[in-house]
Amino acid sequence: MLVPVRCFTCGGLIADKYGEYSNRVKAGEDPAKVMDSLGVKRYCCRRMFISTVETIYQIIPYYEALRRRMSEVQTEIE
């Protein structure tokens, strides 16, 4: 997943903090406290953290289904 390097609104750097944020939230910490400790104070930057979605995990099932279907078609042709 590509995290935006800068906040779309204010231009603040956020990509360097996203990895630690993600790891700490997955470990069970409160997202608001993690953002505070990382120095993410503006609501526009906080929005960037909250709204970022790991899209690769949403795409993989479709890719695997497509690959399965392609192999089925290939066996039908042979």
N, C-alpha and C positions, 0 to 999 in steps of 0.2 A: 504494500500500500504506500502510495506516495502522499506524504503529509505536506501540505503547503509550507513553503519556506517562511513566508511572511503572512501576517494577518491581512486579509483582504481589505479591511477598513482602515486601520491605522498604520500598517506597514511594519509592525513590530515583529521581531524574529521569534518564531515559535517552533520550528522544526527541531532545533537542538534540544528542546525540553520535552518533546512528545514521547520519546522512547522511555524516559524515566517515569513520566506521568502514566503511560500505559502499563508499565511493569508494576508500579505501586498500586494502581487501581485494581489490577488483576490479583494482587496479593491481599486485597481486602480493605485498603485504606479508603477514607472518604474523599471523593474527587475534589470537593471544594477545598479541603485542607491541603491536599496535594498541590493544587494550583496555587494556593496562597504561599506554600513553602517554596515553590519554584519561581515565585515572583511574577506570576501571571495575574495582574490586578484588573486590567480593563475588561469590561464585559464583552467587547468585540473579540478579544483574543481568547477569552474563556469559551465563547461560542465556537471558535475554531476547534478547540479541543473536544468539546462535547459533541459536535456534529460530524466529526471525522469518523468514517465508517471503513472497516477493513473490507474493501470490496472484493478482494481476491477470494475470500471465503464464500462470497455470494456467487462468484463466477465459476468456481471449480466444479460444482455439481452439474452445471450445464455443459461444461467441456467434457466431463466424463460421460455424460449421457450421449453427447454427440459422437464421441469416440466409439462407444458401444454400438450405436446405430450404424456407424460407418463399417464396423467389422461385421455386423449382421448383413448389411447390404452386400459386402464383399463376398461373404460365404454363399449368399443366394445367387450371386452372379456366377460363381465357380460351380 
